[in-house]
Amino acid sequence: MSNRIRVLCITGSSRSGSTILGTALGQIDGIFCAGELQRIWDKDWLLDEHCSCGRPILDCPHWSGIFATTIGHYDAETAQRIRRARNSVVRLHGLPRLLSAKSLDHLPGAVRDYVALTERLYHSIQQHTGCNVIVDTSKYPTYSYLLRLAPSLDVRVVHLVRDARAVVYSWQRIKSYPTAKGTRYMERHTAPRSAAAWAILNSLADFLWERDATHFCLIRYEDFIAQPRRTFQTILTHVGEPDAVPPLIGDEVLHIRSHHIIAGNANRFQTGRVKLSLDSEWRRKLGRLDALVATAMTFPLLRKYGYLQSAKAPAVSTAAHSTATQRDVPTP
């Protein structure tokens, strides 16, 4: 590892457990989980969304200081300009431009400005937290691939995968969390749409990162739930913190203290003792047609990641998610 800022990007599909994994990693001394930092420039995000501590992001004592040193004050027109620059390379239509760029010099000035701003944001986070590693759960494979060009960042990637059928079912469930404008209900998607997104994002993560053994690590969410201590050790070694102590009580309970996470699943507002447990609810409640559609659309990757019984890949008997004993849940 160099003296550049170490950034661990969790990439892959949404609803694959990145929030709970990132939150858990953020409880380890020397590691700070920031959440989905690429989301902050989305329309009105910084104005409406709450930090996981329960306060509006720009009123949070932690984030207000970081953004003050990074952007000064929030301006909607500036955010829109930054968002356009980000989308020009992070969205799928920008993939050819991203793939052809060997350095930042090969990208438009607006994109270079966006990367420079992101670097300043990471530097400010490190200065405010004193951490060794920043965890970014933004998931978009193209986002982490763009950041690898930033000269002051040492980007490491964890490709987190979860059974596509479990992800499809998760997208059908009703989930909500508090915002400045009241309760926000998370999007719900049809089986074809969520299966297509799962296949595209995981294929893209493999295509961009899989050949880079130094910076890339594949983790199955089911394995994290079943063997969290081993998973933590794999990830901590990957980011250069092999001696760090995982936040585990016994072998299956996380100890989650207060934290400051931007965006992600509604479980980011949970603190206290969080028991990791295997769950097969999607096997009982996901409709047969939806399960068939999801399996057909994602079959090659399901087999590759070991979710289908075959001679080459072990079968996975259950899907997984986390359940929490909420001892101290912040309220807005």
Wavefront OBJ file of the C-alpha trace (Angstrom):
o trace
v 0.000 0.000 0.000
v 1.156 3.512 -0.780
v 0.495 6.758 1.075
v -2.480 7.479 -1.135
v -5.918 7.400 0.487
v -7.190 3.855 0.581
v -10.770 3.600 -0.664
v -12.717 0.354 -0.561
v -15.524 0.467 -3.131
v -18.266 -2.119 -2.685
v -19.575 -2.770 -6.168
v -22.262 -4.908 -7.769
v -26.064 -4.888 -7.755
v -28.334 -3.025 -5.361
v -30.118 -5.039 -2.641
v -27.098 -7.310 -2.277
v -26.256 -6.396 1.311
v -23.756 -3.591 0.737
v -25.256 -1.372 3.445
v -24.974 -3.897 6.265
v -21.519 -4.991 5.106
v -20.326 -1.387 4.815
v -21.847 -0.495 8.180
v -20.110 -3.445 9.796
v -16.754 -2.530 8.258
v -17.232 1.036 9.482
v -17.314 -0.200 13.079
v -13.705 -1.359 12.816
v -11.015 0.957 14.177
v -9.309 2.807 11.335
v -12.156 2.273 8.855
v -14.923 4.764 8.071
v -18.009 3.855 6.027
v -19.277 6.914 4.159
v -22.129 5.236 2.304
v -23.020 5.850 -1.335
v -20.981 8.959 -2.068
v -21.746 9.046 -5.775
v -25.408 9.681 -4.840
v -24.812 13.016 -3.126
v -25.090 14.998 -6.358
v -28.485 13.530 -7.268
v -31.253 16.114 -7.373
v -31.916 17.620 -3.918
v -30.179 14.681 -2.242
v -28.094 16.743 0.164
v -31.121 18.903 0.992
v -33.633 16.120 1.624
v -31.792 13.059 2.862
v -30.819 12.190 6.412
v -27.508 10.905 7.669
v -27.773 7.551 9.415
v -27.330 9.418 12.711
v -30.868 10.763 12.165
v -30.062 14.369 11.224
v -30.375 16.026 7.808
v -27.047 15.546 6.037
v -26.106 19.215 5.854
v -27.058 19.700 9.531
v -25.124 16.664 10.715
v -22.138 17.808 12.838
v -19.985 15.247 11.037
v -20.919 15.921 7.411
v -21.454 19.689 7.704
v -17.757 20.187 8.418
v -16.696 17.869 5.604
v -18.881 19.550 2.998
v -17.898 23.003 4.240
v -14.265 22.258 3.380
v -15.186 20.484 0.124
v -17.898 22.561 -1.575
v -18.385 25.535 0.746
v -22.167 25.639 0.519
v -24.713 23.669 -1.458
v -25.779 25.125 -4.786
v -28.366 23.381 -6.972
v -26.860 24.568 -10.263
v -23.401 23.395 -9.259
v -24.815 20.030 -8.189
v -26.550 19.684 -11.552
v -23.315 20.410 -13.420
v -21.437 17.864 -11.323
v -24.217 15.314 -11.843
v -24.017 15.693 -15.613
v -20.262 15.222 -15.585
v -20.612 12.105 -13.424
v -23.341 10.627 -15.597
v -21.336 11.177 -18.769
v -18.952 8.393 -17.738
v -20.704 6.462 -14.951
v -23.891 5.678 -16.866
v -23.811 2.903 -19.467
v -23.742 5.312 -22.403
v -20.417 6.626 -21.097
v -18.766 3.205 -20.958
v -16.861 3.526 -24.288
v -15.372 6.825 -23.134
v -14.394 5.343 -19.780
v -12.835 2.237 -21.296
v -10.740 4.271 -23.712
v -9.345 6.565 -21.003
v -5.866 5.535 -19.877
v -5.616 8.557 -17.580
v -7.666 11.567 -16.533
v -6.028 13.544 -19.330
v -8.076 11.510 -21.808
v -11.373 12.618 -20.255
v -13.272 15.923 -20.694
v -12.491 18.789 -18.358
v -15.853 18.522 -16.595
v -15.158 14.893 -15.719
v -11.669 15.740 -14.488
v -13.223 18.409 -12.261
v -15.678 15.847 -10.893
v -12.886 13.419 -10.045
v -10.851 16.214 -8.428
v -13.875 17.192 -6.321
v -14.360 13.573 -5.286
v -10.702 13.378 -4.295
v -11.118 16.497 -2.133
v -14.157 14.904 -0.529
v -12.211 11.763 0.370
v -9.325 13.851 1.704
v -11.732 15.861 3.860
v -13.315 12.664 5.202
v -9.914 11.289 6.121
v -8.900 14.531 7.831
v -12.124 14.675 9.850
v -12.153 11.007 10.852
v -8.460 10.095 10.983
v -9.300 6.807 9.267
v -6.957 4.582 7.273
v -9.625 3.269 4.892
v -12.824 4.845 3.537
v -15.628 2.482 2.527
v -17.805 3.700 -0.347
v -20.882 1.546 -1.011
v -21.876 3.277 -4.261
v -21.966 -0.092 -6.092
v -21.777 1.238 -9.660
v -18.809 -0.638 -11.197
v -18.109 2.265 -13.555
v -17.832 4.675 -10.615
v -15.041 2.702 -8.958
v -13.397 2.163 -12.346
v -13.334 5.930 -12.897
v -11.872 6.558 -9.439
v -8.948 4.256 -10.185
v -7.628 7.105 -12.372
v -7.506 9.532 -9.429
v -3.815 10.004 -8.570
v -4.313 10.423 -4.813
v -6.581 7.386 -4.332
v -5.682 3.734 -3.870
v -8.947 2.088 -4.922
v -9.715 -1.474 -3.864
v -12.929 -3.231 -4.901
v -15.130 -5.792 -3.202
v -17.595 -7.229 -5.695
v -20.503 -8.245 -3.493
v -22.960 -10.690 -5.055
v -26.214 -12.144 -3.776
v -28.523 -14.734 -5.294
v -30.495 -12.961 -8.041
v -33.773 -14.503 -6.855
v -33.282 -13.030 -3.389
v -32.508 -9.644 -4.961
v -35.631 -9.797 -7.139
v -37.731 -10.531 -4.065
v -36.087 -7.703 -2.128
v -37.050 -5.232 -4.856
v -40.695 -6.273 -4.382
v -40.783 -5.623 -0.642
v -42.024 -2.368 0.869
v -39.212 -0.462 2.592
v -39.134 3.078 3.928
v -36.930 5.501 5.849
v -37.157 9.104 7.125
v -36.189 12.162 5.068
v -36.560 15.913 5.468
v -39.839 15.699 3.520
v -41.210 12.843 5.588
v -41.167 9.098 5.048
v -39.647 7.970 1.779
v -40.611 4.642 0.286
v -37.857 2.907 -1.609
v -38.449 1.978 -5.237
v -40.067 -1.321 -6.114
v -39.248 -3.103 -9.372
v -40.725 -5.932 -11.408
v -38.872 -9.229 -11.642
v -37.667 -8.660 -15.248
v -36.339 -5.207 -14.438
v -34.526 -6.156 -11.241
v -33.133 -9.352 -12.798
v -31.859 -7.386 -15.797
v -30.200 -4.817 -13.528
v -28.607 -7.599 -11.466
v -27.203 -9.253 -14.598
v -25.917 -6.014 -16.126
v -24.242 -4.643 -13.003
v -22.595 -7.903 -11.977
v -21.439 -8.600 -15.537
v -20.010 -5.105 -15.692
v -18.200 -5.543 -12.379
v -16.666 -8.768 -13.640
v -15.714 -7.228 -16.984
v -14.061 -4.148 -15.477
v -12.394 -5.591 -12.397
v -12.140 -9.373 -12.404
v -8.745 -9.494 -14.150
v -7.188 -7.162 -11.575
v -6.305 -9.611 -8.821
v -4.498 -6.946 -6.780
v -7.461 -4.599 -6.487
v -10.417 -6.983 -6.864
v -12.076 -9.354 -4.392
v -15.302 -11.325 -4.912
v -17.520 -11.879 -1.876
v -20.854 -13.689 -1.792
v -23.302 -12.139 0.641
v -24.491 -15.574 1.725
v -20.923 -16.451 2.720
v -20.647 -13.209 4.708
v -23.776 -14.147 6.665
v -22.687 -17.753 7.183
v -19.046 -17.012 8.037
v -18.705 -13.327 8.914
v -15.381 -13.646 10.710
v -13.718 -15.319 7.720
v -15.250 -12.740 5.360
v -14.012 -9.856 7.482
v -10.506 -11.308 7.461
v -10.556 -11.655 3.684
v -11.683 -8.059 3.190
v -9.362 -6.595 5.821
v -6.364 -8.335 4.257
v -7.509 -7.053 0.860
v -7.446 -3.427 2.058
v -4.200 -3.688 3.999
v -5.622 -3.934 7.526
v -5.084 -7.636 8.346
v -4.686 -7.061 12.087
v -7.907 -5.082 12.533
v -10.521 -6.583 14.862
v -13.996 -7.340 13.397
v -17.001 -5.905 15.309
v -18.353 -9.317 16.274
v -19.846 -10.591 19.482
v -19.353 -14.321 19.191
v -19.640 -15.609 15.642
v -22.906 -14.133 14.387
v -23.735 -10.867 16.171
v -22.482 -7.462 15.053
v -22.007 -4.613 17.505
v -23.137 -1.480 15.628
v -22.406 1.851 17.274
v -23.610 5.224 15.983
v -22.326 6.095 12.519
v -22.649 8.596 9.682
v -23.675 6.859 6.465
v -25.076 8.618 3.419
v -27.671 6.681 1.399
v -28.247 2.960 1.207
v -30.778 0.488 2.528
v -33.106 1.514 5.341
v -31.150 -0.727 7.731
v -28.455 1.968 7.879
v -30.482 3.588 10.676
v -30.091 0.528 12.906
v -27.672 0.404 15.797
v -27.120 -1.954 18.682
v -26.721 -5.695 18.359
v -27.447 -6.984 14.883
v -27.745 -10.726 14.488
v -26.754 -12.099 11.105
v -29.045 -14.967 10.161
v -29.765 -17.052 7.108
v -33.250 -16.599 5.686
v -35.114 -18.402 2.906
v -38.206 -16.198 2.758
v -37.769 -15.506 -0.954
v -37.998 -19.248 -1.619
v -41.457 -19.335 -0.044
v -42.855 -15.976 -1.134
v -41.331 -15.167 -4.521
v -43.907 -16.075 -7.160
v -43.125 -19.051 -9.376
v -43.246 -17.011 -12.561
v -40.971 -14.323 -11.093
v -38.543 -16.984 -9.869
v -38.511 -18.599 -13.314
v -37.969 -15.260 -15.051
v -35.152 -14.311 -12.659
v -33.444 -17.682 -13.030
v -33.670 -17.645 -16.814
v -32.394 -14.084 -17.144
v -29.466 -14.564 -14.782
v -28.662 -18.253 -15.308
v -25.022 -17.925 -16.519
v -24.001 -15.741 -13.582
v -26.008 -17.759 -11.055
v -23.993 -20.766 -12.146
v -20.710 -18.846 -12.160
v -21.212 -17.591 -8.606
v -22.256 -21.008 -7.306
v -26.002 -20.516 -6.910
v -26.991 -23.456 -9.120
v -26.129 -27.065 -8.466
v -23.605 -28.345 -10.984
v -20.409 -30.309 -11.200
v -18.339 -27.171 -11.023
v -20.207 -25.037 -8.517
v -21.629 -25.912 -5.097
v -25.324 -25.416 -4.545
v -26.535 -22.708 -2.186
v -29.392 -23.988 -0.053
v -30.600 -20.666 1.310
v -30.514 -16.966 0.615
v -29.509 -14.594 3.348
v -30.298 -11.301 4.906
v -29.695 -9.558 8.198
v -32.153 -9.133 11.001
v -31.564 -6.590 13.725
v -32.355 -6.257 17.372
v -32.833 -2.511 17.370
v -31.586 -1.258 20.698
v -31.056 2.326 19.655
v -32.643 3.410 16.385
v -32.148 7.139 15.640
v -35.271 9.130 14.794
v -35.428 12.261 12.628
l 1 2 3 4 5 6 7 8 9 10 11 12 13 14 15 16 17 18 19 20 21 22 23 24 25 26 27 28 29 30 31 32 33 34 35 36 37 38 39 40 41 42 43 44 45 46 47 48 49 50 51 52 53 54 55 56 57 58 59 60 61 62 63 64 65 66 67 68 69 70 71 72 73 74 75 76 77 78 79 80 81 82 83 84 85 86 87 88 89 90 91 92 93 94 95 96 97 98 99 100 101 102 103 104 105 106 107 108 109 110 111 112 113 114 115 116 117 118 119 120 121 122 123 124 125 126 127 128 129 130 131 132 133 134 135 136 137 138 139 140 141 142 143 144 145 146 147 148 149 150 151 152 153 154 155 156 157 158 159 160 161 162 163 164 165 166 167 168 169 170 171 172 173 174 175 176 177 178 179 180 181 182 183 184 185 186 187 188 189 190 191 192 193 194 195 196 197 198 199 200 201 202 203 204 205 206 207 208 209 210 211 212 213 214 215 216 217 218 219 220 221 222 223 224 225 226 227 228 229 230 231 232 233 234 235 236 237 238 239 240 241 242 243 244 245 246 247 248 249 250 251 252 253 254 255 256 257 258 259 260 261 262 263 264 265 266 267 268 269 270 271 272 273 274 275 276 277 278 279 280 281 282 283 284 285 286 287 288 289 290 291 292 293 294 295 296 297 298 299 300 301 302 303 304 305 306 307 308 309 310 311 312 313 314 315 316 317 318 319 320 321 322 323 324 325 326 327 328 329 330 331 332
